[in-house]
């Protein structure tokens, strides 16, 4: 089963906002892959596992998202009530489309 890893850190404002949306169940994953189920993990980069993933994946910052070892794009979408949903987009073509329609939370991070 594919693993979606979200790399976060304490003191990271976008990470806090990301976690709030996740806690509220507002997450959408867009992927070109055919699998319908995936394992989801939030990893603090200051943990032992986080340090290993930093070395292995080399993100430019956090929050960052990876589906297995494929870097994904993280963005937020607001609904009519002003609530924000985290959108994680994986796959080059889908990411290119998402960049055109959203304001990604990145500094070429995810």
C-alpha positions as CSV (number, residue, x, y, z in Angstrom):
1,X,0.0,0.0,0.0
2,X,1.4,3.5,-0.9
3,X,2.5,5.7,2.0
4,X,1.7,9.4,2.0
5,X,4.2,11.1,4.4
6,X,3.7,14.7,5.5
7,X,6.9,16.2,6.9
8,X,6.3,18.9,9.5
9,X,8.1,20.7,12.3
10,X,7.2,22.5,15.6
11,X,7.2,26.3,15.2
12,X,6.3,26.1,11.5
13,X,3.3,28.3,10.9
14,X,2.1,26.6,7.6
15,X,2.6,23.2,9.4
16,X,0.3,24.3,12.3
17,X,-2.3,25.4,9.8
18,X,-1.9,22.1,8.0
19,X,-2.3,20.1,11.2
20,X,-5.5,22.1,12.1
21,X,-7.1,21.3,8.8
22,X,-6.1,17.6,9.1
23,X,-7.5,17.4,12.7
24,X,-10.8,18.8,11.3
25,X,-10.8,16.1,8.6
26,X,-10.2,18.5,5.7
27,X,-7.8,16.7,3.5
28,X,-8.0,15.9,-0.2
29,X,-5.4,13.8,-2.0
30,X,-5.1,14.0,-5.8
31,X,-2.9,11.3,-7.4
32,X,-2.4,9.9,-10.8
33,X,-1.9,6.5,-9.3
34,X,-4.7,3.9,-9.5
35,X,-4.6,2.8,-5.8
36,X,-7.6,3.9,-3.9
37,X,-6.1,3.3,-0.4
38,X,-3.0,4.6,1.1
39,X,-1.3,4.8,4.5
40,X,-1.0,8.3,5.9
41,X,1.8,9.5,8.3
42,X,2.7,12.9,9.8
43,X,6.4,12.9,10.6
44,X,8.1,15.6,12.7
45,X,11.5,16.3,11.0
46,X,13.1,16.7,14.4
47,X,12.3,13.0,15.3
48,X,14.7,10.2,14.6
49,X,12.5,9.0,11.7
50,X,12.2,12.6,10.5
51,X,16.0,13.0,10.4
52,X,16.3,9.8,8.3
53,X,13.6,11.1,5.9
54,X,15.3,14.5,5.6
55,X,18.5,12.8,4.5
56,X,16.7,10.4,2.2
57,X,14.2,12.8,0.5
58,X,16.0,16.2,0.8
59,X,13.0,18.5,0.9
60,X,13.7,22.2,0.6
61,X,11.5,22.9,3.6
62,X,8.4,21.9,5.5
63,X,5.6,21.2,5.3
64,X,6.5,18.7,2.5
65,X,4.5,15.8,1.2
66,X,5.8,12.6,-0.4
67,X,3.8,9.7,-1.8
68,X,6.3,6.9,-1.3
69,X,9.4,8.8,-2.6
70,X,7.6,11.0,-5.1
71,X,7.4,14.7,-4.0
72,X,3.9,16.1,-4.0
73,X,2.5,19.6,-4.0
74,X,0.7,21.0,-0.9
75,X,-1.9,23.7,-1.3
76,X,-5.0,25.0,0.6
77,X,-8.5,25.6,-0.8
78,X,-11.1,27.7,1.0
79,X,-14.7,26.6,1.0
80,X,-17.7,29.0,1.0
81,X,-17.5,29.2,4.8
82,X,-13.9,30.2,4.7
83,X,-12.6,26.9,6.1
84,X,-9.4,25.7,4.5
85,X,-8.9,22.2,3.1
86,X,-5.4,20.8,2.6
87,X,-4.9,19.5,-0.9
88,X,-2.0,17.2,-1.6
89,X,-1.4,16.7,-5.3
90,X,0.9,13.9,-6.6
91,X,2.1,13.3,-10.1
92,X,3.8,15.7,-12.5
93,X,0.8,16.3,-14.8
94,X,-1.6,16.9,-11.9
95,X,0.9,19.1,-10.1
96,X,1.2,21.3,-13.3
97,X,-2.6,21.6,-13.4
98,X,-2.8,22.4,-9.7
99,X,-0.2,25.1,-9.9
100,X,-2.4,26.9,-12.5
101,X,-5.5,26.9,-10.3
102,X,-4.3,27.2,-6.7
103,X,-1.9,29.2,-4.6
104,X,0.5,26.4,-3.3
105,X,2.0,26.7,0.2
106,X,5.5,26.3,-0.9
107,X,8.8,27.8,-1.5
108,X,9.3,24.9,-4.0
109,X,8.7,22.9,-0.9
110,X,6.2,20.3,-1.8
